[in-house]
């Protein structure tokens, strides 16, 4: 029988811990404030932004909302970020990605002060992660480490395969697993013999962006499978990168979609906002 890793429950635990820490800071007269910037009105981005604002409200963080029109120029966005960088009452700055095509995402990310980079995307945050220094860690991979630890799944010495090498998920995920003393293999779109490589994994982390691509043929018996993918099917139901019903019987533990990795991302964003008090 396999264990279903309950991201909904674990994310609530983390948000409740954040809530307590925020209350304790308030007693010391310290308020935490997150600035959330959205450019354009992509419906998916609006849903994410609203969920982030709701989470702030739940844990007692003040959120400032900047909803800018699609035609906002890169210079205008940079000048807003610079204003927020200089504002001591703002702890964290988040620009919802993707930004419209006429704006260079890399330039925007590097404009955010590393001290306020609660998404953990700035090169300074990524560099600190790589050499094991304190700093903000990208929320989805950080959430996966929490899922594993709080489900009592040991990482040290395990063979871990991460499929996907994006800057937001795959790469930071691999570094975090290395930091936890796993033996890590990164697989990607040019990897040969993907099935054989995945079959070595005690812990398989899938962040490919292809609906239900991973079947039981990729799974070693007893593996732990973490599904980062999220897709909406034609029948409007959500699915991941893993074919759950086929894969689950071969696992010792697996994350569902929805209710697995998804809820952890916002919980870890909240944790980064609370951590900002001690990181700055
Ligand atoms: P991405 O498109 O930036 O990266 C996908 C990676 O998968 C690439 O590195 C690519 O090399 C690899 N890949 C693509 N096809 C492959 C193949 N056939 N075989 C092996 N590797 C292949 O995506 P991303 O931003 O890393 O996100 C991955 C998935 O996770 C998406 O479904 C995304 O929606 C989801 N996601 C979920 C959350 C969450 O909070 N749950 C957060 C971020 C991303």
Boltz pocket constraint, residues with backbone or C-beta under 6 A from the ligand:
constraints:
  - pocket:
      binder: B
      contacts: [[A, 140], [A, 163], [A, 164], [A, 165], [A, 166], [A, 167], [A, 168], [A, 169], [A, 170], [A, 187], [A, 188], [A, 189], [A, 190], [A, 191], [A, 194], [A, 206], [A, 207], [A, 208], [A, 209], [A, 210], [A, 227], [A, 228], [A, 229], [A, 230], [A, 231], [A, 261], [A, 262], [A, 263], [A, 265]]
      max_distance: 6.0
